[in-house]
Amino acid sequence: MFQKFIDDFRESTGSALRLTSLAIAVAVCLFITTSFLCAAAFVFVLQKYGLLQACFAGAGVFFVATVLAAICYAVRKRQIKKKPVEAAKSTMQAALSDPMVLAAGLQIVRTIGLKRIIPLVAVGGIALGLLASRRPAAGDQPDEEE
């Protein structure tokens, strides 16, 4: 059971690292491409209309790029918020359906006894319910504006 959790953690960490490195490479290439496009647009507008209009055109291009990046960031952040809940449910279902976990639970009940285990399970269930329903503290969750 713990090996499955460790394997899931390794897999998610590895894929997150690969995705981050790919995102950095894409961001660098996008920055270089945008820079050349802005330089070309600036020179074209400078020759055709003048310096002031060229500066406004360059600012407009960077503003559009910033708005597009902000929209992509917001969409990705929403996707990430929905995904961990589904993964946690599937991992918990897999752990509870494992015969070794059920056998260990039955052995614990036999060893401790049914009359002693019921209050322990009740307290554990209440604690689990409180942890599941609690709202994250201000430091646990990143700000929405970032």
N, C-alpha and C positions, 0 to 999 in steps of 0.2 A: 504494500500500500504506500509506504513512504517512498519506495523507489519510483513509483508512478508519479508522485508529486515532484520528486527531484528531477525526473526526466522531463516533465511538463515545464518546470522552471527553466531547465537548461535550454529546451527547445524555444521557449518564448523569449529568453534572453538572447539567444543566438539570432533569432529572426529579427528581433528589435535592433540588434547591433548592425545586421546587414541592411535593414531598411534605413537606419540612420545614416550609414555611410553612403548609400545610394542617394538619399535625399540631399546630403551635403554636396555630392558630385553634381546632381541636377541643379541645385541652387547656384553653384559656382558657374556652371555653363549658362544658366539663364541670366545671371548677372552680366557675364561677358557679352552675350547676345544682345541684351537690352542696352548695354553701354554703346555698342557699335550702332545699333538702330537709332539710338538717341543722338549720337554724333552725326550720323547721316542726315537725320531729320533737322538737326540744328544747322548744319552747313547749308542744306537746301533752303530752309526758311531764311537764313541769314542772307544768302545771295538774292533771294526773290523779294523779301519784305523788309529786312533790316534787323538790327540787333535786338531791340526790345521785343518784337514779335517772336524772334527765335528763342529768346529766354522763356517767354510764356509757353511756347510750344514744347520746349524741353520739360518744363515743370508739369505740363499737362500729361505728357507721356509717363513721367515718373509717378504722377498721381494715379493714373489708370493702373499701372503695374502694382502700386501699393494696395489699391482697392481689390484687385484680383487676388493678391496674396492673402489679404485679410479674409476674404470670402472662403478661400481654400482652407485656411487655418480653422475657421469656425466650423466648417463642414467636417473636417477631420476630427476635431475635438468632440463633436457630437457622436461620431462613429465610435470613437474610443470609449466614451462613457457607456454606450450600450453593450459593447462587446464583453467586458470582464464578467458581467452578471451571468451571461449565457455560459461562459467557460467554467465559472465556478459551479453552476448547477450541474453541468455534465460531469465534472470531476467528482462532485459529491455523490451523484447517482452511481457512477462507476465504483466508487469506494464502498458504498452501501450494498451494492449487488455482488461484491467479491465474496466468495464462500469462506475465505480465510478470515475476513473481518467478522462474518456471522459466527464462525466457529470460535473465534476469540471472545466475542460477546457472550456466547453461551457458556464458555468456560469460566468467565468472570462471574456470571450469575450463579453458576454452580458453586464456585469457591466462596463467594461472599454470602450468598443466600438471598432469596427473593425478598424477604422482609426488610433486609438492610439495604438492598439496592434500589428499591422504589423511592425512598426519600432522596438518595443521591441523584437518581435520574431526574426527579422533579426539580431539584435545585439546579442541576445542569441545564435542563430545558428552559427554565426561567432565565438563567444567565445567557443562554444562547439567544433566546427571544429578545432580551434587552439589547444585546450586542447587535443583532440584526436590524432592530428597529431604531437604533440611535442615529441621530443626525451627525454628520462629520463636523468636527470642530473647525474653527476658522483656519487653523494652521494645517489641517489635513487635506484641504481641497484648494487647488490653485484658483486665483481670482478669475472671474468670467471675462474681465476686460482685457486680459493679456492675450 
